[in-house]
Amino acid sequence: MLTVIAFVVALGILIAVHEYGHYRVAVACGVKVLRFSVGFGKTLYRWQPKRQHPGQETEFVIGAFPLGGYVKMLDEREGPVAPEERHRAFNTQPLRSRAAIVAAGPIANLLLAVVLYTAVNWIGVDEPVAKLARPVAASLAEAAGLRGGEHVTRAGFEGDLEPVQSFEDLRWRMTRGALDGRDLTIEVAGEGGQAARQIVLSLSRIEAKDADPQMFRKIGVVAPLTRPEIGQVMAGSAADRAGLRSGDVVRAVGNTAIVDGQQLREVIRTSIDGDQPRAQTWQVRRGDQSIELEVKPELREEGAVKVGRIGAYVGAPPEMVTVRQGPIDGVWRGIVRTWEVSALTVRMMGKMVIGEASLKNLSGPLTIADYAGKSASLGFTQYLVFLALISVSLGVLNLMPLPVLDGGHLMYYLWEGLTGKSVSDAWMERLQRGGVALLLVMMSVALFNDVTRLFG
């Protein structure tokens, strides 16, 4: 139920803001707006405010199908217009006014993202400290000299290092670097009086196409440092059969000393010989006692990879820090984050078009609904971050030069501005059909990805 509510609320807010952008600029340009609708299909609720802008008699509607909305304006192409109101029709407006009205929707979504990111910066959010777990074997991080336990204080590209506020901040920079093919320099704090040192993660070498767990495994930085403690144990699981209990701290597995939760998860994951799980002796601290247990993981499949699982939560919660910004810095960081996410989204779309990025990066309503529920369950600020991310995606997507989207209409106006002639009706119809076909293909791929992620 939480997932459904969070999803509907998110769609309602994002669509309403997008359409309000079109509506507000249309009113400012003197265009008569006939209907403002959030949702399609059967009307669930309608109203007409008594006090509106002079000359406006807009009907506001909530439709039954929430995946979209529209602003219907007076337009000679859609029906007869009285001569005395012709100056208020959309199609009679100057080119700059029509372009502004069309662009206002996506811009409103981008501005909403700035507001949401700013609110998160002001409120503050608890995130893991940027202390690194032991890197994945044979990864970039291990090759660069990381061994686990390092505290990353600064990071950046091309030697321009900036403070790292949390592990999530570091993870975002690694994502940008991997997808853009840029190496990331990190600075780790010195220990025992030693000076801080800088390490280069050669992210350009992994040729990442998907921002997925496998990308972070190649990098080697998968999780923050945690104590190797056993959490909740599922009844009847491999952990339960071995005698593991919640609160046990694992000191060693076989001859391998265990220092953090991520390392323990990796050891469990690789505890297989071919198609069979491998039993190993675990040295465990339980209260004041040290005991030995024989643990044999269960075999599981992750796509085409077979891994070991014990059926228990592995790793204590990481050390946390509250990330909060001041009034001015919070706004600036909100603008910067919106720009960074927008730029990364555009680059990923471009790479998908030319085949340098996988179409698996496309997500549809099922994945969005799933993330909406998960973010809402994590708290208010996480839900705001989710809304900001989707708002950026919606704004950027609508600026794509597809005929059925706002970006397509802006391309028509660009042609009109360059040639002095509007696109002919015949060409408009052809382009609209092509745009609808392409959009349907994108939606089909996104829905297929959703089903694969959630049920595959």
C-alpha positions in Angstrom: 0.0 0.0 0.0 2.9 2.4 0.8 4.3 1.8 -2.7 1.0 2.6 -4.4 0.5 5.8 -2.3 4.1 7.0 -2.7 3.9 6.3 -6.5 0.5 8.1 -7.0 1.6 11.1 -4.8 4.9 11.4 -6.8 3.2 11.3 -10.2 0.6 13.8 -9.0 3.2 16.3 -7.8 5.5 15.9 -10.8 2.7 16.1 -13.5 0.9 19.0 -11.7 4.2 21.0 -11.6 5.0 20.2 -15.3 1.5 21.2 -16.5 1.4 24.3 -14.2 4.6 25.5 -16.0 2.7 25.4 -19.3 -0.4 26.9 -17.7 1.3 29.8 -15.9 3.4 30.9 -18.9 0.4 30.6 -21.2 -1.7 32.9 -18.9 1.2 35.3 -18.7 1.4 35.4 -22.6 -2.3 36.2 -22.8 -3.4 32.7 -24.1 -6.8 31.4 -23.0 -6.5 28.1 -21.2 -9.6 25.9 -21.4 -8.6 23.0 -19.3 -5.8 22.0 -16.9 -5.8 18.2 -16.4 -3.7 16.0 -14.2 -4.4 12.5 -15.5 -6.3 11.1 -18.5 -9.5 9.2 -19.0 -12.6 9.3 -16.9 -12.9 12.5 -14.8 -12.8 11.8 -11.1 -13.1 15.4 -10.0 -13.4 18.8 -11.6 -13.8 22.4 -10.4 -13.6 25.9 -11.8 -12.3 28.5 -9.4 -14.4 31.6 -9.2 -11.4 33.9 -9.0 -9.1 33.5 -12.0 -6.8 35.6 -14.1 -8.8 38.2 -16.1 -10.3 36.5 -19.2 -9.6 33.0 -18.0 -12.3 30.4 -17.4 -10.1 27.4 -16.9 -11.6 24.1 -15.9 -9.3 22.0 -13.6 -9.6 18.2 -13.8 -8.3 15.1 -12.1 -8.4 12.1 -14.4 -8.5 8.4 -13.5 -5.3 7.4 -15.4 -2.4 9.2 -13.6 0.4 8.6 -16.2 0.3 12.1 -17.7 -1.6 15.3 -18.0 -2.3 18.2 -20.3 -3.2 21.9 -20.7 -5.7 22.6 -23.4 -5.5 26.1 -24.8 -7.7 28.0 -27.3 -6.3 27.0 -30.7 -7.7 27.4 -34.2 -6.3 24.1 -35.2 -8.4 22.2 -32.7 -11.8 24.0 -33.2 -13.5 27.2 -34.3 -12.4 30.4 -32.5 -14.6 33.5 -32.2 -13.1 36.5 -34.1 -13.0 38.6 -30.9 -10.9 35.9 -29.1 -8.6 35.1 -32.0 -5.8 37.1 -30.4 -5.9 34.8 -27.4 -5.5 31.6 -29.4 -2.2 29.7 -29.0 -1.5 29.4 -32.7 -1.8 33.2 -33.2 0.9 34.0 -30.7 4.4 35.2 -31.6 7.1 32.5 -32.0 8.8 33.5 -28.8 5.6 33.1 -26.8 4.8 29.7 -28.2 8.3 28.5 -27.5 8.2 29.8 -24.0 4.9 28.1 -23.2 6.1 24.8 -24.5 9.5 25.0 -22.7 7.9 26.0 -19.4 6.8 22.5 -18.5 10.2 20.8 -18.5 11.8 23.9 -17.0 9.2 23.7 -14.1 10.3 20.2 -13.4 14.0 21.2 -13.3 13.2 24.1 -11.0 11.2 21.7 -8.8 14.3 19.5 -8.6 16.4 22.5 -7.4 13.8 23.2 -4.7 13.7 19.6 -3.6 17.5 19.2 -3.5 17.7 22.5 -1.6 15.1 21.3 0.9 17.1 18.1 1.5 20.3 20.1 1.9 18.6 22.4 4.5 16.8 19.6 6.4 19.8 17.3 6.4 20.0 13.6 5.7 21.8 10.8 7.6 24.3 9.0 5.4 27.2 6.5 5.9 30.6 8.0 6.6 33.0 7.7 3.7 35.0 4.9 5.3 35.7 2.1 2.8 35.2 -1.6 3.3 37.8 -4.0 2.0 37.7 -3.7 -1.9 36.5 -6.6 -4.1 39.4 -8.8 -5.2 41.1 -8.0 -8.5 39.2 -4.7 -8.7 40.4 -1.2 -9.6 40.3 -0.2 -5.9 42.5 -3.1 -4.9 44.9 -2.5 -7.8 45.1 1.2 -6.7 46.3 0.2 -3.2 43.1 0.4 -1.1 42.9 -2.3 1.6 39.8 -1.3 3.6 39.3 1.0 6.5 40.4 4.2 4.7 38.5 7.4 5.3 38.0 9.4 2.1 38.1 13.1 2.8 38.3 14.6 -0.7 37.7 13.5 -4.3 37.6 15.0 -7.7 38.4 14.9 -11.4 41.5 16.3 -13.1 43.1 17.1 -9.8 40.2 19.4 -8.7 39.5 17.9 -5.3 36.5 18.8 -3.2 35.4 17.6 0.3 33.5 14.3 0.4 30.6 14.5 2.8 29.5 10.9 2.9 29.8 7.5 1.3 26.8 8.4 -0.9 28.6 11.5 -2.1 31.6 9.4 -3.0 29.4 6.8 -4.7 27.8 9.6 -6.8 31.2 10.8 -8.0 32.3 7.3 -8.9 29.1 6.8 -10.9 29.7 10.0 -12.8 33.3 9.1 -13.4 32.6 5.5 -14.6 29.8 6.5 -17.0 31.7 9.5 -18.3 35.0 7.5 -18.6 36.9 9.8 -16.3 39.5 8.8 -13.6 38.7 9.9 -10.1 41.3 11.0 -7.6 40.5 10.4 -3.9 42.3 11.6 -0.9 42.3 9.4 2.2 43.1 10.6 5.7 46.4 9.6 7.3 46.4 7.3 10.4 48.8 7.3 13.3 50.4 10.7 12.4 50.9 9.8 8.8 50.1 12.3 6.1 47.0 12.1 3.9 47.6 10.3 0.6 46.0 10.5 -2.9 44.9 7.5 -4.9 43.7 7.5 -8.5 40.8 5.2 -9.4 41.2 4.5 -13.2 37.5 4.5 -13.9 38.0 5.1 -17.6 39.3 1.5 -17.9 36.1 -0.3 -16.9 34.0 1.0 -19.9 30.8 1.0 -17.9 27.5 0.9 -19.8 25.1 0.3 -16.8 25.0 2.0 -13.4 24.4 -1.3 -11.8 25.9 -3.4 -8.9 28.4 -5.0 -11.4 29.8 -1.6 -12.2 30.6 -1.0 -8.5 32.1 -4.5 -8.2 34.5 -3.7 -11.0 35.4 -0.5 -9.2 35.7 -2.5 -6.0 34.1 0.1 -3.7 30.8 -1.6 -3.0 29.8 -0.6 0.6 30.9 1.5 3.5 33.0 0.0 6.4 30.8 -2.0 8.8 31.5 -4.4 11.6 31.3 -8.1 10.5 28.3 -8.8 12.7 25.5 -11.2 12.0 22.0 -9.6 12.0 18.6 -11.2 11.7 18.9 -14.9 10.9 16.1 -16.6 8.8 14.6 -19.7 10.2 15.8 -22.9 8.3 18.6 -21.0 6.5 22.2 -22.1 6.2 23.1 -19.6 9.0 20.4 -21.1 11.2 21.5 -24.7 10.6 25.1 -23.7 11.4 24.1 -22.3 14.7 24.8 -18.6 13.9 22.9 -16.1 16.0 22.1 -12.4 15.7 24.9 -10.4 17.3 27.7 -12.9 16.5 30.8 -11.1 15.4 32.9 -13.1 12.8 36.6 -13.0 13.3 37.8 -15.4 10.6 36.5 -17.7 7.9 39.0 -20.6 7.4 42.4 -19.0 7.3 41.1 -15.6 6.2 40.9 -12.9 8.9 37.6 -10.9 8.7 37.8 -7.2 9.4 34.5 -5.8 8.0 31.0 -6.7 6.8 31.6 -6.2 3.1 34.6 -8.6 3.2 32.5 -11.2 5.0 29.7 -10.8 2.4 32.3 -11.3 -0.4 33.7 -14.4 1.3 30.2 -15.9 1.6 29.5 -15.0 -2.0 32.6 -16.8 -3.3 32.3 -19.9 -1.0 31.5 -22.2 -3.9 33.4 -24.9 -5.8 31.9 -25.2 -9.2 28.3 -26.0 -8.7 28.6 -26.9 -5.0 28.8 -24.6 -1.9 31.9 -25.0 0.2 31.7 -25.7 4.0 34.2 -23.6 6.1 35.1 -23.1 9.7 34.0 -19.8 11.1 35.6 -18.3 14.2 32.9 -16.3 16.0 32.8 -14.1 19.0 29.6 -14.4 21.0 29.5 -12.1 23.9 32.6 -13.0 25.9 33.0 -16.4 24.2 35.0 -17.4 21.1 33.5 -20.4 19.3 34.0 -22.3 16.0 31.1 -23.2 13.7 31.0 -25.0 10.4 29.0 -23.0 7.9 28.0 -24.3 4.5 26.3 -21.5 2.3 23.4 -22.3 0.0 23.8 -21.9 -3.7 21.9 -19.1 -5.4 22.0 -17.6 -8.9 22.4 -13.9 -9.8 21.7 -13.8 -13.5 24.3 -16.1 -15.0 26.5 -16.1 -11.8 26.3 -18.6 -9.0 27.0 -17.3 -5.6 26.8 -18.4 -1.9 24.2 -17.2 0.5 23.6 -17.9 4.2 20.2 -16.4 4.8 21.1 -13.8 7.3 21.8 -10.1 7.4 25.5 -9.6 7.3 27.2 -6.5 8.7 26.3 -4.1 11.4 24.9 -0.6 10.5 27.7 1.7 9.3 28.9 4.8 11.1 26.6 7.6 10.1 26.9 11.4 9.6 24.3 14.1 9.1 24.9 16.0 5.9 23.3 19.5 6.1 24.0 22.7 4.3 23.5 26.4 5.2 20.9 28.7 3.5 23.1 29.9 0.6 25.3 26.8 0.2 22.1 24.6 0.3 20.6 26.5 -2.7 23.9 26.4 -4.7 24.4 22.7 -4.1 20.8 22.1 -5.1 21.4 23.9 -8.4 24.7 22.0 -8.9 23.2 18.6 -8.2 20.3 19.3 -10.6 22.8 20.3 -13.3 24.9 17.2 -12.7 22.0 14.8 -12.8 20.6 16.5 -15.9 24.0 16.4 -17.7 24.5 12.7 -16.8 21.0 11.9 -18.0 21.6 13.6 -21.3 24.9 11.8 -21.8 23.4 8.4 -20.9 20.6 9.0 -23.4 23.1 9.9 -26.1 25.2 6.8 -25.4 22.1 4.6 -25.6 21.3 6.1 -29.0 24.8 5.3 -30.4 25.0 1.9 -28.6 27.7 2.9 -26.0 25.3 2.4 -23.1 22.8 -0.4 -22.5 19.1 0.0 -23.0 18.7 -1.6 -19.6 19.2 1.9 -18.1 15.6 2.7 -19.2 13.1 2.4 -16.4 9.3 2.4 -16.6 6.4 2.8 -14.1 7.0 -0.5 -12.3 10.6 0.4 -11.3 9.6 4.0 -10.4 6.8 2.7 -8.2 9.1 0.3 -6.5 11.7 3.0 -5.8 8.9 5.3 -4.6 7.8 2.8 -2.0 11.4 2.0 -0.9 12.4 5.7 -0.6 9.2 6.5 1.3 9.9 3.7 3.8 13.4 5.2 4.4 12.1 8.6 5.4 10.9 11.9 4.2 14.2 13.2 3.0 14.9 10.1 1.0 11.5 10.5 -0.6 12.4 14.1 -1.5 15.6 12.9 -3.2 13.6 10.4 -5.2 11.1 13.1 -6.3 14.0 15.3 -7.3 15.7 12.6 -9.4 12.4 11.7 -11.2 11.6 15.4 -11.7 15.0 15.9 -13.4 14.4 12.8 -15.6 10.9 14.0 -16.6 12.2 17.5 -17.4 15.1 16.2 -19.5 13.0 13.5 -21.2 10.4 16.1 -22.3 13.2 18.2 -23.8 14.2 15.4 -26.2 13.6 16.3 -29.8 10.8 13.7 -30.3 7.8 15.1 -32.1 5.3 14.1 -29.5 7.3 15.7 -26.7 7.9 19.3 -25.8 11.3 19.1 -27.2 9.8 18.1 -30.6 7.6 21.1 -30.7 10.6 23.3 -29.8 12.4 21.8 -32.9 9.4 22.8 -35.0 9.7 26.4 -33.7 13.5 26.3 -34.3 12.8 25.4 -37.9 10.2 28.2 -38.1 12.7 30.7 -36.7 15.4 29.7 -39.1 13.3 29.5 -42.3 10.4 31.8 -41.5 7.9 29.1 -42.4 6.1 26.7 -40.1 6.3 22.9 -40.6 3.6 21.8 -43.0 0.6 19.8 -41.8 1.7 16.8 -43.9 5.2 16.7 -42.4 3.8 17.4 -39.0 1.6 14.3 -39.3 4.5 12.1 -40.5 6.7 13.3 -37.7 4.0 12.8 -35.1 3.5 9.2 -36.3 7.2 8.5 -36.2 7.5 10.1 -32.7 4.6 8.0 -31.4 6.1 4.8 -32.8 9.5 5.6 -31.2 8.0 6.5 -27.9 6.0 3.2 -27.9 9.3 1.3 -28.5 11.0 3.1 -25.6 8.0 2.4 -23.3 8.1 -1.2 -24.3 11.8 -1.5 -23.6 11.3 0.3 -20.2 8.5 -2.0 -19.3 10.5 -5.1 -20.2 13.4 -3.8 -18.1 10.9 -3.3 -15.2 9.6 -6.9 -15.4 13.2 -8.3 -15.7 14.4 -6.3 -12.7 11.5 -7.0 -10.4 10.5 -10.6 -11.4 13.6 -11.9 -13.3 
